[in-house]
Amino acid sequence: MFRPALICIKRGRGTPFHKIQMATFLYKCPVTGHNVQGLIEGEVKQGADVHEAVVCLACRQTHLVNPSTGAVLGARDRPPRGR
């Protein structure tokens, strides 16, 4: 699910502060089964077969997520393990 872009202020090397667009998306954590909000720099490209590395806020592991579909690479259709 695509959400409006957020603005993040970031400082680059030797450059003044500049604005960077941040896009939000939702995906399901394959470990806990919770819906998690992810952030990526730039825009979510609809229909693109691109996976982004995201640190999950639910389980603190890294997942490869397709931001346009919310699909997690390597996730199986199985019940999540309890925490």
N, C-alpha and C positions, 0 to 999 in steps of 0.2 A: 504494500500500500504506500503510495507516494504522499509525502507531506510537504508543505511549503518549506523552502530553503531558509535556513538560519544564517545569520552573519556572525562570523568569528573574527576577532582581531588577532592577528598573528605578527610577530616580529621576525623578519628575515635577517640574514647576515648583512650588516652594514647598510641596511635600508630602513627607512622610516616605517612606522606601523602601516599596515595595509589591510584591506578587507578581503576575506576569503569566504566564498559561499559554502555552506554546509547543508547537505541534504539528509533528511531523516527517512527511515524505512523500518518496517516491522518484519520480524522473522521468529520462528519457533525454535527455542534452544533444544537440540536433540538430547541433551543430558537431563535437564530438569522438566522439559515440556512446557515451560513458561513462554509467553509471548514477550519478546525483548525488542526494545527500540535501538536501532543502530544509527550511527552517524558516519558519513563519508564526505570527503572534500569534493566539491563540484556538484554536478547535477546527476540525478539518477537517469540513466539512458534507458528508455522503455524498449523492451524487446531485445536488448543486447544480451549476448551470452557471455557475460563478464562476472567473475566472482571476486569479491573483495575480502581481504582478511580483516576480521572484526573480533575484538576482545569482548566476549560475552559478559554482560553485567550480572547475569543470573548464576553462572558457574565459573566465571573467570578463566575460561579456556578460550582458545582462538578457534573460530569457525570460519570457513569459506562460504560466504553468502552471496547469492545473486540479488542485488538490491531491487531490481525491477520486479522480481517474482517472489522474493522472500525465501527461496529454496536454499537449503543448506547442503553443500556438496558432501556426499558420503553419508547423509542421514538415512536411517532405516525407518520403516514403518513399524515401530515397536513401542510398547509403553515405556515412558521414561523411568529411570531408576529413582527411587526416593532419596531425599536428602534430609 
